[in-house]
């Protein structure tokens, strides 16, 4: 599944069959939710998830990743558009088109967590948790920063 869009002079492609782990790592390593994440962790996460890659030409400039069993449940995470490509509606396009993937149809539940993008995801059908009192979690804040190697002196 490959989709195309144009924003101004730039041509963008959404692909599910190609991910550049180095480009994804370069973006996610500075994201507030996984600052300092190791490259190997990014590569394993992408290899074990359904990933939509956003490309401008041959350069990967965005990612949306679904952790899913492809039957009942999906967790949307790691949505990131490179700073140089923001403000063009690409995040909404990336996630909206990605949600049409055949492996994400007929799911009983999709979830996501976001600090500040609720209005964007509401446009795509996401709502606050209906029963947040049922949810539980184990969280390790700053996990990747704690385990990051110290800079060379």
FENTAJO-V858500 format. One record per residue. N is the residue number from 1. SS is DSSP state (A for helix, B for strand, O for the rest). NEAR is the number of other ideal C-beta (glycine too) atoms within 8 Angstrom. Layout:
BEGIN
<<N & SS & NEAR> <N & SS & NEAR>>
END
This chain:
BEGIN
<<1 & O & 7> <2 & B & 8> <3 & B & 7> <4 & B & 8> <5 & B & 9> <6 & B & 7> <7 & B & 8> <8 & O & 5> <9 & O & 2> <10 & B & 9> <11 & B & 8> <12 & B & 15> <13 & B & 9> <14 & B & 16> <15 & B & 10> <16 & O & 11> <17 & O & 5> <18 & O & 7> <19 & O & 9> <20 & O & 8> <21 & A & 10> <22 & A & 7> <23 & A & 10> <24 & A & 16> <25 & A & 12> <26 & A & 7> <27 & A & 12> <28 & A & 13> <29 & O & 11> <30 & O & 5> <31 & O & 11> <32 & O & 4> <33 & O & 8> <34 & O & 9> <35 & O & 11> <36 & O & 9> <37 & O & 12> <38 & O & 9> <39 & A & 9> <40 & A & 6> <41 & A & 9> <42 & A & 14> <43 & A & 10> <44 & A & 8> <45 & A & 10> <46 & A & 13> <47 & A & 6> <48 & O & 6> <49 & O & 10> <50 & B & 12> <51 & B & 11> <52 & B & 15> <53 & B & 14> <54 & B & 16> <55 & B & 13> <56 & B & 9> <57 & O & 5> <58 & O & 3> <59 & B & 7> <60 & B & 12> <61 & B & 13> <62 & B & 14> <63 & B & 16> <64 & B & 13> <65 & B & 14> <66 & B & 14> <67 & B & 8> <68 & B & 12> <69 & O & 6> <70 & O & 7> <71 & O & 6> <72 & O & 6> <73 & B & 11> <74 & B & 14> <75 & B & 10> <76 & B & 11> <77 & B & 10> <78 & B & 12> <79 & B & 13> <80 & B & 10> <81 & B & 12> <82 & O & 9> <83 & A & 5> <84 & A & 5> <85 & A & 13> <86 & O & 9> <87 & O & 2> <88 & O & 8> <89 & O & 6> <90 & A & 15> <91 & A & 12> <92 & A & 10> <93 & A & 11> <94 & A & 15> <95 & A & 15> <96 & A & 9> <97 & A & 10> <98 & A & 13> <99 & O & 9> <100 & O & 7> <101 & O & 11> <102 & A & 5> <103 & A & 7> <104 & A & 14> <105 & O & 7> <106 & O & 3> <107 & O & 11> <108 & O & 4> <109 & B & 7> <110 & B & 12> <111 & B & 9> <112 & B & 10> <113 & O & 5> <114 & O & 7> <115 & O & 5> <116 & O & 4> <117 & O & 9> <118 & A & 9> <119 & A & 6> <120 & A & 10> <121 & A & 11> <122 & A & 9> <123 & A & 7> <124 & O & 10> <125 & O & 5> <126 & O & 8> <127 & O & 6> <128 & O & 5> <129 & O & 7> <130 & O & 5> <131 & O & 6> <132 & A & 7> <133 & A & 4> <134 & A & 5> <135 & O & 7> <136 & O & 4> <137 & O & 4> <138 & O & 4> <139 & O & 4> <140 & O & 5> <141 & O & 4> <142 & O & 7> <143 & A & 7> <144 & A & 12> <145 & A & 8> <146 & A & 6> <147 & A & 7> <148 & O & 8> <149 & O & 3> <150 & O & 4> <151 & O & 4> <152 & O & 3> <153 & O & 2>>
END
